[in-house]
């Protein structure tokens, strides 16, 4: 038996889903590629996130 994972696009509000599909059609890319491109541009780098995690951890350590 195969367990399927819910697709990320199934959680998107309809207006965003529509824009995503339009962008995919314009670029002639699969939706997954458009979504990955958008997320890559919008999210901080892994190094930046690691720094934020370290800083948040040290801030909560000093607060106690």
C-alpha positions as CSV (number, residue, x, y, z in Angstrom):
1,X,0.0,0.0,0.0
2,X,1.3,3.4,-0.9
3,X,0.8,6.4,1.3
4,X,0.2,9.6,-0.6
5,X,1.3,12.9,0.7
6,X,-1.0,15.9,0.3
7,X,0.2,18.2,-2.4
8,X,1.3,21.6,-1.2
9,X,-0.8,23.3,-3.9
10,X,-3.9,21.8,-2.5
11,X,-3.5,24.1,0.5
12,X,-3.3,27.3,-1.5
13,X,-6.1,29.8,-1.5
14,X,-7.9,29.9,-4.9
15,X,-6.5,33.4,-5.9
16,X,-2.9,32.2,-5.3
17,X,-3.5,28.9,-7.0
18,X,-4.9,30.7,-10.0
19,X,-1.8,33.0,-10.2
20,X,0.5,30.1,-9.8
21,X,-1.2,28.2,-12.6
22,X,-1.1,31.4,-14.8
23,X,2.6,31.8,-14.1
24,X,3.2,28.1,-15.0
25,X,1.3,28.6,-18.3
26,X,3.3,31.7,-19.2
27,X,6.7,30.2,-18.5
28,X,5.6,26.7,-19.8
29,X,7.0,25.2,-16.6
30,X,5.4,22.6,-14.3
31,X,3.7,24.1,-11.3
32,X,6.2,22.4,-9.0
33,X,9.0,24.3,-10.7
34,X,7.2,27.6,-10.5
35,X,6.4,27.0,-6.8
36,X,10.0,26.0,-6.1
37,X,11.3,29.2,-7.8
38,X,8.9,31.4,-5.9
39,X,9.8,29.8,-2.6
40,X,13.5,29.9,-3.3
41,X,13.4,33.7,-4.0
42,X,11.1,34.4,-1.0
43,X,12.7,32.3,1.7
44,X,15.9,33.2,3.6
45,X,19.0,31.0,2.8
46,X,19.7,28.0,5.0
47,X,22.7,29.9,6.5
48,X,20.5,32.8,7.4
49,X,17.9,30.5,9.0
50,X,20.6,28.7,11.0
51,X,21.8,32.1,12.2
52,X,18.3,33.1,13.2
53,X,17.8,29.8,15.1
54,X,21.1,30.3,17.0
55,X,20.3,33.9,17.8
56,X,16.8,33.0,19.0
57,X,18.2,30.2,21.1
58,X,20.8,32.4,22.8
59,X,18.2,35.1,23.4
60,X,15.8,32.7,25.2
61,X,18.8,31.3,27.2
62,X,19.7,34.7,28.5
63,X,16.1,35.6,29.3
64,X,15.9,32.9,32.0
